Amino acid sequence: MNTVKIKINPSDFSFEEVKNDEEIRLIAFEYLIPRPVFPPVKRISKLYCVKGDLRPSALKYNLLNFIFCWIGLPFGPVSAYAAFLKNKQGIDFTIDAKFNLKKEDFDNGFVTIDKLEEIFVHPDKSTLKELSKALKKFAHTNGAFEMNPIVGLNIESETPSYFIGIAEADFEKSNQILELIYKYFYKHTKFTIVSLDERSELLDKLKKQGEEITIK
């Protein structure tokens, strides 16, 4: 990941409070740039310093998404609802932002993030539900997975994508799994299947930061 600067809305908190108060989180929200016929462009807001309820900070972006989504038919309304569900939890940059936060940057209204420690976040409930359906259907038809899949939304790139980790023994079925997954999702949603038996920093983080999907 390249070094990035992200604007901060301090919400009347001081630098010392943001840096040291464990209850203060730094949260971003998803907003959409609608495009007729094509899926909307997804963007991430400035970081909000939040202690407690996220809804007041998310409200602006949810309203804009729902108001302008109709410009981007047919994908706009569906994408606006998906963003609304994601914004209930927000995109949590707390660990990385606090680790990289310097007073001079804070006073100037931004944080410079040189390296993301957290590169995966859990999928929103709607995505997780549909993905679970697809993977359970695959297991029912093709036999049980060697181990429960682990899924994480990778936030390193400007266009987030979902990584699904499975055992090496199941990896040869990746194309079949993806084919079934895309019966539940639009083609513009990016999924990448990886083997959890390989060794890499990315896979180690997926195992730690992703969410295990129990296949019964």
C-alpha positions as CSV (number, residue, x, y, z in Angstrom):
1,M,0.0,0.0,0.0
2,N,1.2,3.5,-0.8
3,T,1.3,6.2,1.8
4,V,-2.1,7.9,2.0
5,K,-3.4,11.0,3.6
6,I,-6.9,10.9,5.0
7,K,-8.8,13.9,6.3
8,I,-10.0,13.8,9.9
9,N,-13.1,15.3,11.5
10,P,-12.0,15.5,15.2
11,S,-15.5,16.2,16.5
12,D,-14.2,18.5,19.3
13,F,-11.8,15.9,20.6
14,S,-8.2,16.9,21.3
15,F,-5.2,15.1,19.9
16,E,-4.4,13.6,23.3
17,E,-8.0,12.3,23.7
18,V,-8.0,10.7,20.2
19,K,-4.6,9.2,20.7
20,N,-5.2,7.8,24.2
21,D,-8.9,7.2,24.8
22,E,-9.6,3.6,23.9
23,E,-13.3,4.4,23.5
24,I,-12.7,6.9,20.7
25,R,-12.7,5.2,17.3
26,L,-11.7,6.6,13.9
27,I,-14.4,5.5,11.4
28,A,-15.0,6.2,7.7
29,F,-18.2,5.7,5.8
30,E,-18.9,4.6,2.2
31,Y,-20.4,6.9,-0.3
32,L,-21.3,6.4,-3.9
33,I,-20.8,8.3,-7.2
34,P,-23.7,7.0,-9.3
35,R,-23.3,6.2,-13.0
36,P,-26.3,5.4,-15.3
37,V,-26.2,1.8,-16.6
38,F,-22.9,1.1,-14.8
39,P,-22.3,0.2,-11.1
40,P,-21.5,3.2,-9.0
41,V,-18.0,4.2,-8.0
42,K,-17.4,3.6,-4.3
43,R,-15.5,6.0,-2.2
44,I,-14.5,6.3,1.5
45,S,-15.2,9.4,3.5
46,K,-12.9,11.3,5.8
47,L,-12.3,9.7,9.2
48,Y,-14.7,10.7,12.0
49,C,-13.6,10.5,15.7
50,V,-16.5,8.7,17.3
51,K,-17.3,7.8,20.9
52,G,-20.6,5.9,21.0
53,D,-23.3,6.1,18.4
54,L,-22.1,6.1,14.8
55,R,-25.5,7.1,13.3
56,P,-25.2,10.9,13.4
57,S,-21.8,10.7,11.5
58,A,-23.2,8.2,9.0
59,L,-26.4,10.1,8.3
60,K,-25.0,12.5,5.8
61,Y,-23.5,9.8,3.6
62,N,-26.6,7.5,3.8
63,L,-28.9,10.4,2.8
64,L,-26.6,11.4,-0.2
65,N,-26.5,7.8,-1.3
66,F,-30.2,7.3,-1.2
67,I,-31.0,10.7,-2.8
68,F,-28.6,10.4,-5.8
69,C,-28.8,6.6,-6.3
70,W,-31.6,7.0,-8.8
71,I,-29.3,8.7,-11.2
72,G,-27.4,5.4,-11.4
73,L,-30.1,2.9,-12.4
74,P,-30.2,0.0,-12.4
75,F,-27.4,-0.6,-9.9
76,G,-27.8,2.6,-7.8
77,P,-30.6,1.7,-5.3
78,V,-29.2,-1.8,-4.6
79,S,-25.7,-0.3,-4.0
80,A,-27.1,2.5,-1.8
81,Y,-28.8,-0.1,0.4
82,A,-25.6,-2.2,0.7
83,A,-23.7,1.0,1.6
84,F,-26.4,1.8,4.3
85,L,-25.8,-1.7,5.8
86,K,-22.0,-1.2,5.8
87,N,-22.3,2.2,7.3
88,K,-24.1,0.8,10.3
89,Q,-20.7,-0.4,11.5
90,G,-18.6,1.9,9.4
91,I,-15.1,1.1,8.2
92,D,-12.9,1.0,11.2
93,F,-9.4,2.6,10.8
94,T,-8.9,3.0,14.6
95,I,-5.8,0.9,15.0
96,D,-3.9,2.1,11.9
97,A,-4.9,5.8,12.3
98,K,-4.0,6.0,16.0
99,F,-0.7,4.2,15.3
100,N,0.3,6.7,12.6
101,L,-1.3,9.8,14.0
102,K,1.0,12.8,14.7
103,K,0.0,16.0,16.4
104,E,1.1,18.3,13.5
105,D,-1.0,16.3,11.1
106,F,-4.0,16.2,13.4
107,D,-3.9,20.0,13.9
108,N,-3.9,20.3,10.1
109,G,-6.9,18.0,9.8
110,F,-5.5,14.7,8.4
111,V,-3.6,11.6,9.3
112,T,-0.8,10.0,7.1
113,I,-1.0,6.3,7.1
114,D,2.3,4.7,6.0
115,K,1.2,1.1,6.6
116,L,-2.0,-0.6,7.3
117,E,-1.8,-3.2,10.1
118,E,-5.5,-4.0,9.6
119,I,-6.1,-4.8,5.9
120,F,-9.2,-6.9,6.3
121,V,-12.6,-6.0,7.8
122,H,-15.6,-8.3,8.3
123,P,-18.2,-8.2,5.5
124,D,-21.5,-6.5,6.4
125,K,-24.3,-8.8,7.5
126,S,-26.1,-8.8,4.2
127,T,-23.0,-9.8,2.3
128,L,-22.1,-12.5,4.8
129,K,-25.6,-13.9,4.7
130,E,-25.6,-14.3,0.9
131,L,-22.0,-15.6,0.8
132,S,-22.9,-18.2,3.5
133,K,-25.8,-19.3,1.4
134,A,-23.6,-19.8,-1.7
135,L,-20.8,-21.7,0.2
136,K,-23.3,-23.9,2.0
137,K,-25.0,-24.7,-1.3
138,F,-21.7,-25.6,-2.8
139,A,-20.8,-27.9,0.1
140,H,-24.2,-29.6,-0.1
141,T,-23.7,-30.3,-3.8
142,N,-20.0,-31.0,-4.0
143,G,-19.1,-32.3,-0.5
144,A,-17.9,-30.7,2.7
145,F,-15.0,-28.2,2.8
146,E,-11.8,-29.5,4.3
147,M,-12.0,-26.5,6.7
148,N,-14.4,-23.6,7.2
149,P,-13.7,-20.8,4.7
150,I,-12.5,-17.4,6.1
151,V,-13.7,-14.3,4.4
152,G,-12.4,-10.7,4.7
153,L,-13.0,-7.4,2.8
154,N,-9.6,-6.2,1.8
155,I,-9.4,-2.4,2.2
156,E,-5.8,-1.8,0.9
157,S,-6.9,-0.7,-2.6
158,E,-9.3,2.1,-3.7
159,T,-11.7,-0.6,-4.9
160,P,-12.2,-3.0,-2.0
161,S,-12.5,-6.7,-2.8
162,Y,-13.4,-9.9,-0.8
163,F,-10.9,-12.5,-0.2
164,I,-12.1,-16.1,0.6
165,G,-9.6,-18.4,2.2
166,I,-10.1,-22.2,1.8
167,A,-7.9,-25.2,2.3
168,E,-5.5,-26.3,-0.4
169,A,-7.5,-29.5,-0.8
170,D,-10.5,-27.5,-2.0
171,F,-8.5,-24.9,-4.0
172,E,-8.9,-26.8,-7.3
173,K,-12.7,-26.1,-7.1
174,S,-12.1,-22.4,-7.0
175,N,-13.7,-21.7,-10.4
176,Q,-16.8,-23.7,-9.5
177,I,-17.1,-21.9,-6.2
178,L,-16.8,-18.5,-7.9
179,E,-19.4,-19.5,-10.5
180,L,-21.9,-20.2,-7.8
181,I,-21.0,-17.1,-5.7
182,Y,-21.8,-14.9,-8.7
183,K,-25.3,-16.3,-8.8
184,Y,-25.8,-14.4,-5.5
185,F,-23.8,-11.2,-6.4
186,Y,-23.5,-8.7,-9.2
187,K,-20.4,-9.3,-11.4
188,H,-18.9,-6.0,-10.3
189,T,-18.4,-7.3,-6.8
190,K,-14.9,-8.7,-6.7
191,F,-14.1,-12.0,-5.0
192,T,-10.7,-13.7,-4.9
193,I,-10.2,-17.2,-3.6
194,V,-6.8,-18.0,-1.9
195,S,-5.3,-21.1,-0.3
196,L,-5.0,-20.9,3.5
197,D,-2.2,-23.4,3.4
198,E,0.2,-21.0,1.7
199,R,2.5,-18.8,3.7
200,S,2.4,-15.0,3.3
201,E,1.8,-11.9,5.3
202,L,-1.5,-11.3,3.5
203,L,-2.8,-14.8,4.4
204,D,-1.7,-14.5,8.0
205,K,-3.7,-11.3,8.3
206,L,-6.7,-12.9,6.5
207,K,-6.7,-15.7,9.1
208,K,-6.5,-13.2,12.0
209,Q,-8.7,-10.4,10.7
210,G,-11.2,-12.3,8.5
211,E,-14.5,-14.0,9.6
212,E,-14.9,-17.7,9.6
213,I,-18.0,-19.0,7.9
214,T,-19.3,-22.1,9.6
215,I,-20.5,-24.7,7.0
216,K,-22.9,-27.2,8.6
